[in-house]
Amino acid sequence: MPNGFEGSDTDWERLEAPLRSVDWRLQVFALRHMLPLSKNGRGGHEWPERSFRWGTPVSRLIQLFLKDPNTLSHNLWICASEDRDGMRYWKEATLKEGVTIEQMAADLPSLLSDALKMVRRWTSADLVPVTQVGVFKG
């Protein structure tokens, strides 16, 4: 995923339109499962995406995000992570990759339910170390 959006307002509207078309489905899912729903990263126009993130000490994430701005294809991705002993541990899976919102819209409720079941099953013991926490490498 690119590190933020650097285009015009018109470009942003084109990129975010597919996600807006399924926002109501995502809101229904969020209410049904009492999950927080966020949009477009931390700063608003970071990148077109929708996320459900919850949990402690294991943080769980279900994310639907724009993969390719040219084809308007999206990924549905899940992740569980935990910071312990100065390391970040995680487990992740891509459930749909490079498909349009139109291709997954009808199945979105069942895809999200499957994602929720899968990410909820992952425990701290399932996570593997991926990086040190708080260490900038650049």
DSSP file (Angstrom, degrees, kcal/mol; ACC not computed):
  #  RESIDUE AA STRUCTURE BP1 BP2  ACC     N-H-->O    O-->H-N    N-H-->O    O-->H-N    TCO  KAPPA ALPHA  PHI   PSI    X-CA   Y-CA   Z-CA
    1    1 A M              0   0    0      0, 0.0    66,-0.1     0, 0.0    67,-0.1   0.000 360.0 360.0 360.0 133.0    0.0    0.0    0.0
    2    2 A P        -     0   0    0      0, 0.0     2,-1.4     0, 0.0     3,-0.1  -0.165 360.0-107.1 -62.1 161.2    1.4    3.4   -0.9
    3    3 A N  S    S-     0   0    0      1,-0.1    44,-0.1    44,-0.0     2,-0.1  -0.478  81.7 -43.0 -90.3  64.8    2.4    5.8    1.9
    4    4 A G  S    S-     0   0    0     -2,-1.4     2,-0.4    42,-0.0    42,-0.2  -0.177  73.5 -70.5 102.0 166.9   -0.5    8.2    1.5
    5    5 A F        +     0   0    0     40,-1.2    40,-0.1    -3,-0.1    42,-0.1  -0.804  34.0 178.2-102.1 135.2   -2.4    9.9   -1.3
    6    6 A E        +     0   0    0     -2,-0.4     2,-0.2     2,-0.0    -1,-0.0  -0.447  46.5  92.1-134.0  61.4   -0.9   12.7   -3.4
    7    7 A G  S    S-     0   0    0      1,-0.1     2,-0.1     2,-0.0    -2,-0.1  -0.708  74.9 -68.4-138.5-170.4   -3.5   13.7   -6.0
    8    8 A S     >  -     0   0    0     -2,-0.2     4,-2.4     1,-0.1     5,-0.1  -0.291  45.5-107.3 -79.8 167.3   -6.3   16.0   -6.7
    9    9 A D  H  > S+     0   0    0      1,-0.2     4,-2.4     2,-0.2     5,-0.1   0.864 122.5  54.5 -60.8 -36.5   -9.7   16.0   -5.0
   10   10 A T  H  > S+     0   0    0      2,-0.2     4,-1.9     1,-0.2    -1,-0.2   0.911 108.0  48.4 -65.0 -42.6  -11.2   14.6   -8.2
   11   11 A D  H  > S+     0   0    0      2,-0.2     4,-2.3     1,-0.2    -2,-0.2   0.922 110.7  51.7 -61.9 -44.0   -8.7   11.7   -8.1
   12   12 A W  H  X S+     0   0    0     -4,-2.4     4,-2.4     1,-0.2     5,-0.2   0.925 108.0  51.4 -59.4 -45.1   -9.5   11.1   -4.5
   13   13 A E  H  X S+     0   0    0     -4,-2.4     4,-1.6     1,-0.2    -1,-0.2   0.895 110.1  49.6 -60.1 -41.1  -13.2   10.9   -5.2
   14   14 A R  H  < S+     0   0    0     -4,-1.9    -1,-0.2     1,-0.2    -2,-0.2   0.902 113.5  46.0 -64.3 -41.6  -12.6    8.4   -8.0
   15   15 A L  H  < S+     0   0    0     -4,-2.3     4,-0.3     1,-0.2    -2,-0.2   0.842 117.4  42.0 -72.2 -33.6  -10.5    6.2   -5.8
   16   16 A E  H  X S+     0   0    0     -4,-2.4     4,-2.2    -5,-0.2     3,-0.5   0.676  91.0  87.1 -88.9 -16.6  -12.8    6.3   -2.8
   17   17 A A  H  X S+     0   0    0     -4,-1.6     4,-1.7     1,-0.2    -1,-0.2   0.866  85.1  54.2 -53.8 -43.6  -16.1    5.9   -4.7
   18   18 A P  H  4 S+     0   0    0      0, 0.0     4,-0.5     0, 0.0    -1,-0.2   0.909 110.7  46.5 -60.6 -39.3  -16.0    2.0   -4.7
   19   19 A L  H >4 S+     0   0    0     -3,-0.5     3,-1.3    -4,-0.3     4,-0.5   0.895 108.1  55.8 -68.5 -39.4  -15.6    1.9   -0.9
   20   20 A R  H >< S+     0   0    0     -4,-2.2     3,-0.8     1,-0.3     4,-0.4   0.839  98.8  63.5 -60.3 -31.0  -18.4    4.5   -0.4
   21   21 A S  T 3< S+     0   0    0     -4,-1.7    -1,-0.3     1,-0.2    -2,-0.2   0.730 112.1  34.5 -67.7 -20.1  -20.6    2.2   -2.4
   22   22 A V  T <> S+     0   0    0     -3,-1.3     4,-2.2    -4,-0.5     3,-0.4   0.294  85.0 105.5-114.2   8.0  -20.3   -0.5    0.3
   23   23 A D  H <> S+     0   0    0     -3,-0.8     4,-2.8    -4,-0.5     5,-0.2   0.894  78.7  55.5 -54.9 -40.8  -20.1    1.7    3.4
   24   24 A W  H  > S+     0   0    0     -4,-0.4     4,-2.1     1,-0.2    -1,-0.2   0.890 107.4  49.1 -62.3 -37.7  -23.6    0.8    4.4
   25   25 A R  H  > S+     0   0    0     -3,-0.4     4,-2.1     2,-0.2    -1,-0.2   0.901 112.4  48.4 -65.6 -40.3  -22.7   -2.9    4.4
   26   26 A L  H  X S+     0   0    0     -4,-2.2     4,-2.6     2,-0.2    -2,-0.2   0.888 110.1  51.4 -66.6 -39.3  -19.7   -2.2    6.5
   27   27 A Q  H  X S+     0   0    0     -4,-2.8     4,-2.5     2,-0.2     5,-0.2   0.900 109.0  50.5 -65.4 -40.3  -21.7   -0.1    8.9
   28   28 A V  H  X S+     0   0    0     -4,-2.1     4,-2.7     2,-0.2    -2,-0.2   0.927 111.9  48.0 -61.0 -45.0  -24.2   -2.8    9.3
   29   29 A F  H  X S+     0   0    0     -4,-2.1     4,-2.1     2,-0.2    -2,-0.2   0.920 110.8  51.3 -61.6 -44.4  -21.4   -5.3   10.0
   30   30 A A  H  X>S+     0   0    0     -4,-2.6     5,-2.3     1,-0.2     4,-0.7   0.922 113.7  43.9 -59.9 -45.5  -19.8   -2.9   12.5
   31   31 A L  H ><5S+     0   0    0     -4,-2.5     3,-0.5     3,-0.2    -2,-0.2   0.913 112.0  52.6 -66.5 -43.1  -23.1   -2.5   14.4
   32   32 A R  H 3<5S+     0   0    0     -4,-2.7    -1,-0.2     1,-0.2    -2,-0.2   0.865 122.2  30.5 -61.3 -37.1  -24.0   -6.2   14.4
   33   33 A H  H 3<5S-     0   0    0     -4,-2.1    -1,-0.2    -5,-0.2    -2,-0.2   0.338 106.0-121.5-106.7   5.5  -20.6   -7.1   15.8
   34   34 A M  T <<5 +     0   0    0     -4,-0.7    -3,-0.2    -3,-0.5    -4,-0.1   0.928  60.5 149.3  53.2  51.1  -20.0   -4.0   17.9
   35   35 A L      < -     0   0    0     -5,-2.3     2,-0.2    -6,-0.2    -1,-0.2  -0.902  50.6-114.2-113.6 141.7  -16.8   -3.2   16.1
   36   36 A P        -     0   0    0      0, 0.0    17,-0.7     0, 0.0     2,-0.5  -0.554  28.3-153.3 -72.9 138.7  -15.3    0.3   15.5
   37   37 A L  E     -A   52   0A   0     -2,-0.2     2,-0.3    15,-0.2    15,-0.2  -0.963  14.2-177.0-115.8 126.1  -15.2    1.2   11.8
   38   38 A S  E     -A   51   0A   0     13,-2.8    13,-2.2    -2,-0.5     2,-0.4  -0.812  11.4-143.3-120.1 164.5  -12.6    3.7   10.5
   39   39 A K  E     -A   50   0A   0     -2,-0.3     5,-0.2     2,-0.2    11,-0.2  -0.985  61.7  -9.0-131.5 135.4  -11.9    5.3    7.1
   40   40 A N  S    S-     0   0    0      9,-2.4     6,-1.6    -2,-0.4     4,-0.4   0.747 101.2 -77.5  62.3  36.3   -8.8    6.3    5.2
   41   41 A G  S >  S-     0   0    0      1,-0.2     3,-0.5     5,-0.2    -2,-0.2  -0.100  72.6 -47.8  73.5-171.4   -6.0    5.9    7.6
   42   42 A R  T 3  S+     0   0    0      1,-0.2    -1,-0.2    -4,-0.1    -3,-0.0   0.835 130.8  41.9 -72.5 -36.2   -5.0    8.2   10.4
   43   43 A G  T 3  S-     0   0    0     -3,-0.2     2,-0.8     1,-0.1    -1,-0.2   0.356 106.8-110.7-101.5   8.1   -5.0   11.6    8.7
   44   44 A G  S <  S+     0   0    0     -3,-0.5     3,-0.2    -4,-0.4    -1,-0.1  -0.463 108.8  44.0 100.8 -62.8   -8.1   11.4    6.6
   45   45 A H  S    S+     0   0    0     -2,-0.8   -40,-1.2     1,-0.2    -4,-0.1  -0.169  73.8 117.2-110.8  39.7   -6.6   11.2    3.1
   46   46 A E  S    S-     0   0    0     -6,-1.6    -5,-0.2     1,-0.3    -1,-0.2   0.980  91.2 -38.6 -67.1 -56.6   -3.9    8.7    3.8
   47   47 A W  S    S-     0   0    0     -7,-0.3     2,-0.4    -3,-0.2    -1,-0.3  -0.909  70.0 -87.8-168.4 143.1   -5.2    6.0    1.4
   48   48 A P  S    S+     0   0    0      0, 0.0    18,-2.4     0, 0.0     2,-0.3  -0.422  73.4 124.9 -63.7 115.2   -8.7    4.7    0.5
   49   49 A E  E     - B   0  65A   0     -2,-0.4    -9,-2.4    16,-0.2     2,-0.4  -0.983  48.4-142.6-161.7 162.5   -9.5    2.0    3.0
   50   50 A R  E     -AB  39  64A   0     14,-2.4    14,-2.7    -2,-0.3     2,-0.4  -0.997  26.0-172.4-132.7 136.6  -12.0    0.8    5.7
   51   51 A S  E     -AB  38  63A   0    -13,-2.2   -13,-2.8    -2,-0.4     2,-0.5  -0.977  25.1-160.6-136.4 143.3  -10.9   -0.9    8.9
   52   52 A F  E     +AB  37  62A   0     10,-2.7    10,-2.4    -2,-0.4     2,-0.4  -0.994  27.5 173.0-112.6 119.3  -12.2   -2.7   11.9
   53   53 A R  E     + B   0  61A   0    -17,-0.7     2,-0.3    -2,-0.5     8,-0.2  -0.996   9.8 137.0-133.2 130.9   -9.6   -2.6   14.6
   54   54 A W  E     + B   0  60A   0      6,-2.1     6,-3.8    -2,-0.4   -19,-0.0  -0.973  19.6  70.2-158.6 167.4  -10.1   -3.8   18.2
   55   55 A G        -     0   0    0     -2,-0.3     5,-0.0     4,-0.2     0, 0.0   0.173  48.6-107.3 102.3 150.3   -8.6   -5.8   21.0
   56   56 A T  S    S+     0   0    0      3,-0.1    -1,-0.1     2,-0.0    26,-0.1  -0.917  90.3   4.4-158.4 141.4   -5.9   -5.8   23.6
   57   57 A P  S    S+     0   0    0      0, 0.0     2,-0.7     0, 0.0    26,-0.4  -0.979 137.2  44.2 -76.5 -18.6   -3.3   -7.1   24.3
   58   58 A V  S    S-     0   0    0     24,-0.1     2,-0.4    22,-0.1    24,-0.2  -0.788  83.3-150.3 -86.9 118.5   -3.8   -8.8   20.9
   59   59 A S  E     - C   0  81A   0     22,-3.1    22,-2.6    -2,-0.7     2,-0.4  -0.734  11.1-158.1 -87.5 133.3   -4.9   -6.2   18.4
   60   60 A R  E     -BC  54  80A   0     -6,-3.8    -6,-2.1    -2,-0.4     2,-0.4  -0.901   8.9-172.6-117.9 144.8   -7.1   -7.5   15.6
   61   61 A L  E     -BC  53  79A   0     18,-2.6    18,-2.2    -2,-0.4     2,-0.4  -0.998  17.3-174.9-141.0 132.6   -7.7   -5.9   12.2
   62   62 A I  E     -BC  52  78A   0    -10,-2.4   -10,-2.7    -2,-0.4     2,-0.4  -0.999  24.9-177.9-119.5 124.1  -10.0   -6.5    9.3
   63   63 A Q  E     -BC  51  77A   0     14,-3.2    14,-3.1    -2,-0.4     2,-0.5  -0.983  24.2-168.3-133.9 132.6   -9.1   -4.1    6.4
   64   64 A L  E     +BC  50  76A   0    -14,-2.7   -14,-2.4    -2,-0.4     2,-0.3  -0.978  31.3 166.6-113.0 116.6  -10.6   -3.5    3.0
   65   65 A F  E     -BC  49  75A   0     10,-2.3    10,-2.5    -2,-0.5     2,-0.4  -0.951  43.0 -98.4-139.2 154.2   -8.2   -1.3    1.0
   66   66 A L  E     + C   0  74A   0    -18,-2.4     8,-0.3    -2,-0.3     7,-0.0  -0.530  35.0 177.6 -67.2 122.8   -7.4    0.0   -2.5
   67   67 A K  E     +     0   0A   0      6,-3.0     7,-0.2    -2,-0.4    -1,-0.2   0.872  69.6  22.2 -92.4 -47.8   -4.6   -2.1   -3.9
   68   68 A D  E  >> - C   0  73A   0      5,-1.6     4,-1.6     1,-0.1     5,-1.1  -0.957  57.0-163.4-130.0 113.5   -4.3   -0.6   -7.4
   69   69 A P  T  45S+     0   0    0      0, 0.0    -1,-0.1     0, 0.0    -3,-0.0   0.709  91.6  56.3 -69.3 -18.6   -5.5    2.9   -8.3
   70   70 A N  T  45S+     0   0    0      1,-0.1    -2,-0.0     3,-0.0     0, 0.0   0.905 121.4  24.8 -78.4 -42.0   -5.4    2.1  -12.0
   71   71 A T  T  45S-     0   0    0     -3,-0.1    -1,-0.1     2,-0.1     3,-0.1   0.501  99.8-128.8 -98.1  -5.7   -7.7   -0.9  -11.9
   72   72 A L  T  <5 +     0   0    0     -4,-1.6    29,-0.5     1,-0.2     2,-0.2   0.864  52.2 160.2  55.1  39.5   -9.5    0.1   -8.7
   73   73 A S  E   < -CD  68 100A   0     -5,-1.1    -6,-3.0    27,-0.2    -5,-1.6  -0.608  21.7-157.7 -90.0 154.8   -8.8   -3.3   -7.3
   74   74 A H  E     -CD  66  99A   0     25,-3.4    25,-2.1    -8,-0.3     2,-0.4  -0.857  10.0-141.1-131.2 160.2   -9.0   -4.0   -3.6
   75   75 A N  E     -C   65   0A   0    -10,-2.5   -10,-2.3    -2,-0.3     2,-0.5  -0.932   6.7-148.9-118.1 146.9   -7.6   -6.4   -1.0
   76   76 A L  E     +CD  64  96A   0     20,-2.4    19,-2.6    -2,-0.4    20,-1.5  -0.983  32.0 176.0-112.1 117.6   -9.4   -7.8    2.1
   77   77 A W  E     -CD  63  94A   0    -14,-3.1   -14,-3.2    -2,-0.5     2,-0.3  -0.918  17.8-163.6-129.4 144.6   -6.7   -8.4    4.7
   78   78 A I  E     +CD  62  93A   0     15,-2.8    15,-2.1    -2,-0.3     2,-0.3  -0.946  11.0 174.6-127.9 152.8   -6.7   -9.5    8.3
   79   79 A C  E     -CD  61  92A   0    -18,-2.2   -18,-2.6    -2,-0.3     2,-0.4  -0.986  18.4-163.1-155.6 142.5   -4.1   -9.3   11.0
   80   80 A A  E     +CD  60  91A   0     11,-2.6    11,-2.0    -2,-0.3     2,-0.3  -0.996  25.2 172.8-122.3 135.4   -3.6  -10.0   14.6
   81   81 A S  E     -CD  59  90A   0    -22,-2.6   -22,-3.1    -2,-0.4     2,-0.3  -0.962  15.6-176.1-143.2 158.9   -0.6   -8.4   16.4
   82   82 A E  E     - D   0  89A   0      7,-2.3     7,-2.9    -2,-0.3     2,-0.6  -0.964  19.3-139.9-155.1 136.4    0.8   -7.9   19.8
   83   83 A D  E     + D   0  88A   0    -26,-0.4     2,-0.3    -2,-0.3     5,-0.2  -0.882  37.9 150.9 -98.1 125.5    3.8   -6.0   21.1
   84   84 A R  E >   + D   0  87A   0      3,-2.7     3,-1.9    -2,-0.6    49,-0.1  -0.980  59.0   4.6-154.2 143.6    5.8   -7.8   23.8
   85   85 A D  T 3  S-     0   0    0     -2,-0.3     3,-0.1     1,-0.3    -1,-0.1   0.836 128.6 -56.5  53.1  38.2    9.4   -7.9   25.0
   86   86 A G  T 3  S+     0   0    0      1,-0.2    47,-2.1    46,-0.1     2,-0.3   0.580 119.0 100.9  75.0   9.5   10.4   -5.1   22.6
   87   87 A M  E <   -DE  84 132A   0     -3,-1.9    -3,-2.7    45,-0.3     2,-0.5  -0.918  67.1-132.2-125.9 151.5    9.1   -7.0   19.6
   88   88 A R  E     -DE  83 131A   0     43,-3.3    42,-3.1    -2,-0.3    43,-1.2  -0.908  24.7-167.7 -99.8 130.1    6.0   -6.9   17.4
   89   89 A Y  E     +DE  82 129A   0     -7,-2.9    -7,-2.3    -2,-0.5     2,-0.3  -0.882  14.9 160.2-113.5 146.1    4.4  -10.3   16.8
   90   90 A W  E     -DE  81 128A   0     38,-2.7    38,-2.5    -2,-0.3     2,-0.3  -0.991  31.7-154.5-157.6 168.0    1.7  -10.9   14.2
   91   91 A K  E     +D   80   0A   0    -11,-2.0   -11,-2.6    -2,-0.3     2,-0.3  -0.970  27.0 175.5-141.2 138.3   -0.2  -13.2   12.0
   92   92 A E  E     -D   79   0A   0     -2,-0.3     2,-0.3   -13,-0.2   -13,-0.2  -0.954  13.0-174.7-143.8 159.7   -1.8  -12.0    8.8
   93   93 A A  E     -D   78   0A   0    -15,-2.1   -15,-2.8    -2,-0.3     2,-0.6  -0.976  22.0-136.8-154.6 143.2   -3.8  -13.3    5.8
   94   94 A T  E     -D   77   0A   0     -2,-0.3   -17,-0.2   -17,-0.2     3,-0.1  -0.918  19.0-178.7-100.7 118.3   -5.1  -11.8    2.6
   95   95 A L  E    S+     0   0A   0    -19,-2.6     2,-0.4    -2,-0.6   -18,-0.2   0.781  74.6  17.4 -90.0 -29.8   -8.6  -13.2    2.0
   96   96 A K  E    S-D   76   0A   0    -20,-1.5   -20,-2.4     3,-0.0     2,-0.4  -0.993  72.6-168.9-139.8 136.9   -9.2  -11.4   -1.3
   97   97 A E  E     -     0   0A   0     -2,-0.4   -22,-0.2   -22,-0.2    -3,-0.0  -0.984  62.4  -8.9-134.9 127.2   -6.6   -9.9   -3.5
   98   98 A G  E    S+     0   0A   0     -2,-0.4     2,-0.3   -24,-0.3   -23,-0.2   0.840  88.9 133.9  65.9  37.6   -6.8   -7.6   -6.5
   99   99 A V  E     -D   74   0A   0    -25,-2.1   -25,-3.4    -3,-0.1    -1,-0.2  -0.860  55.8-111.5-116.3 154.4  -10.6   -7.8   -7.0
  100  100 A T  E  >  -D   73   0A   0     -2,-0.3     4,-1.1   -27,-0.2     3,-0.3  -0.429  25.0-117.3 -78.7 157.9  -13.0   -4.9   -7.6
  101  101 A I  H >> S+     0   0    0    -29,-0.5     4,-2.0     1,-0.2     3,-0.6   0.884 117.4  58.4 -59.7 -38.2  -15.5   -3.9   -5.0
  102  102 A E  H 34 S+     0   0    0      1,-0.2     4,-0.5     2,-0.2    -1,-0.2   0.868 102.7  53.8 -60.2 -36.0  -18.2   -4.9   -7.5
  103  103 A Q  H 34 S+     0   0    0     -3,-0.3    -1,-0.2     1,-0.2    -2,-0.2   0.769 121.6  29.0 -70.6 -25.5  -16.8   -8.4   -7.6
  104  104 A M  H <X S+     0   0    0     -4,-1.1     4,-0.8    -3,-0.6     3,-0.3   0.513  92.7  95.5-112.2  -4.4  -17.0   -8.8   -3.9
  105  105 A A  T >< S+     0   0    0     -4,-2.0     3,-1.0     1,-0.2    -3,-0.1   0.902  86.5  47.1 -57.0 -48.0  -20.0   -6.6   -2.9
  106  106 A A  T 34 S+     0   0    0     -4,-0.5    -1,-0.2     1,-0.3     4,-0.2   0.850 119.6  40.6 -64.6 -33.7  -22.6   -9.3   -2.9
  107  107 A D  T 3> S+     0   0    0     -3,-0.3     4,-2.8     1,-0.2     3,-0.3   0.418  85.7 103.8 -92.7   0.8  -20.4  -11.6   -0.9
  108  108 A L  H <X S+     0   0    0     -3,-1.0     4,-2.9    -4,-0.8     5,-0.3   0.880  76.0  53.1 -56.9 -44.0  -19.1   -8.9    1.4
  109  109 A P  H  > S+     0   0    0      0, 0.0     4,-2.0     0, 0.0    -1,-0.2   0.931 115.0  41.2 -58.3 -43.3  -21.2   -9.8    4.5
  110  110 A S  H  > S+     0   0    0     -3,-0.3     4,-2.4    -4,-0.2    -2,-0.2   0.869 113.9  53.3 -72.9 -34.3  -20.1  -13.5    4.4
  111  111 A L  H  X S+     0   0    0     -4,-2.8     4,-2.5     2,-0.2    -1,-0.2   0.919 111.0  46.7 -62.8 -43.1  -16.5  -12.5    3.6
  112  112 A L  H  X S+     0   0    0     -4,-2.9     4,-2.7    -5,-0.2    -2,-0.2   0.892 111.2  51.4 -66.7 -39.0  -16.4  -10.2    6.6
  113  113 A S  H  X S+     0   0    0     -4,-2.0     4,-2.4    -5,-0.3    -2,-0.2   0.919 111.4  47.5 -62.8 -43.2  -18.0  -12.9    8.8
  114  114 A D  H  X S+     0   0    0     -4,-2.4     4,-2.4     2,-0.2    -2,-0.2   0.914 112.1  50.4 -62.7 -42.4  -15.3  -15.4    7.7
  115  115 A A  H  X S+     0   0    0     -4,-2.5     4,-2.7     1,-0.2     5,-0.3   0.915 110.5  49.8 -61.2 -43.6  -12.6  -12.8    8.3
  116  116 A L  H  X S+     0   0    0     -4,-2.7     4,-2.0     1,-0.2    -2,-0.2   0.924 111.1  48.2 -62.9 -45.6  -14.0  -12.1   11.8
  117  117 A K  H  X S+     0   0    0     -4,-2.4     4,-1.2     2,-0.2    -1,-0.2   0.919 114.3  47.0 -60.4 -43.8  -14.1  -15.8   12.7
  118  118 A M  H >X S+     0   0    0     -4,-2.4     4,-0.9     1,-0.2     3,-0.5   0.952 114.0  44.1 -65.9 -50.7  -10.6  -16.4   11.5
  119  119 A V  H 3< S+     0   0    0     -4,-2.7     3,-0.2     1,-0.2    -1,-0.2   0.812 110.9  55.8 -69.6 -28.5   -8.9  -13.4   13.2
  120  120 A R  H 3< S+     0   0    0     -4,-2.0    -1,-0.2    -5,-0.3    -2,-0.2   0.796 102.1  57.8 -70.7 -27.5  -10.7  -14.1   16.4
  121  121 A R  H << S+     0   0    0     -4,-1.2    -1,-0.2    -3,-0.5     2,-0.2   0.778  84.7  97.2 -72.2 -26.8   -9.3  -17.6   16.5
  122  122 A W     <  -     0   0    0     -4,-0.9     2,-0.2    -3,-0.2   -31,-0.0  -0.452  58.2-169.3 -70.0 131.8   -5.8  -16.4   16.4
  123  123 A T    >>  -     0   0    0     -2,-0.2     3,-1.6   -43,-0.1     4,-0.6  -0.624  41.0 -94.5-112.2 173.5   -4.2  -16.2   19.9
  124  124 A S  G >4 S+     0   0    0      1,-0.3     3,-1.2    -2,-0.2   -42,-0.1   0.856 124.5  59.9 -54.1 -37.4   -0.9  -14.8   21.2
  125  125 A A  G 34 S+     0   0    0      1,-0.2    -1,-0.3     3,-0.0    -3,-0.1   0.716  99.2  57.6 -67.1 -20.6    0.7  -18.2   20.7
  126  126 A D  G <4 S+     0   0    0     -3,-1.6    -1,-0.2     2,-0.0    -2,-0.2   0.620  87.7  98.1 -83.2 -13.4   -0.1  -18.1   16.9
  127  127 A L    <<  -     0   0    0     -3,-1.2   -36,-0.2    -4,-0.6   -46,-0.1  -0.494  58.2-154.8 -84.5 145.2    1.8  -14.8   16.3
  128  128 A V  E     -E   90   0A   0    -38,-2.5   -38,-2.7    -2,-0.2     2,-0.1  -0.878  28.3 -98.2-116.4 149.8    5.4  -14.7   15.0
  129  129 A P  E     +E   89   0A   0      0, 0.0   -40,-0.3     0, 0.0     3,-0.1  -0.411  43.1 164.7 -68.1 138.5    7.9  -11.9   15.5
  130  130 A V  E     -     0   0A   0    -42,-3.1     2,-0.3     1,-0.4   -41,-0.2   0.638  57.6 -13.7-124.3 -29.3    8.2   -9.5   12.7
  131  131 A T  E     -E   88   0A   0    -43,-1.2   -43,-3.3     0, 0.0    -1,-0.4  -0.989  68.3 -89.4-166.3 163.3   10.1   -6.4   13.9
  132  132 A Q  E >   -E   87   0A   0     -2,-0.3     3,-0.6   -45,-0.2     2,-0.4  -0.577  46.9-117.2 -76.9 147.2   11.4   -4.6   16.9
  133  133 A V  T 3  S+     0   0    0    -47,-2.1     3,-0.1    -2,-0.2    -1,-0.1  -0.715  90.9   7.8 -87.6 134.3    9.0   -2.0   18.4
  134  134 A G  T 3  S+     0   0    0     -2,-0.4     2,-0.6     1,-0.2    -1,-0.2   0.615  91.8 127.7  77.3  12.1   10.1    1.6   18.4
  135  135 A V    <   -     0   0    0     -3,-0.6     2,-0.5     2,-0.0    -1,-0.2  -0.912  47.6-151.3-107.0 118.2   13.2    1.1   16.2
  136  136 A F        -     0   0    0     -2,-0.6     2,-0.6    -3,-0.1    -3,-0.0  -0.758  11.1-172.6 -88.6 125.2   13.4    3.4   13.2
  137  137 A K              0   0    0     -2,-0.5    -2,-0.0     1,-0.2    -1,-0.0  -0.902 360.0 360.0-116.6 101.8   15.3    1.8   10.3
  138  138 A G              0   0    0     -2,-0.6    -1,-0.2     0, 0.0    -2,-0.0   0.374 360.0 360.0-171.7 360.0   15.8    4.4    7.7
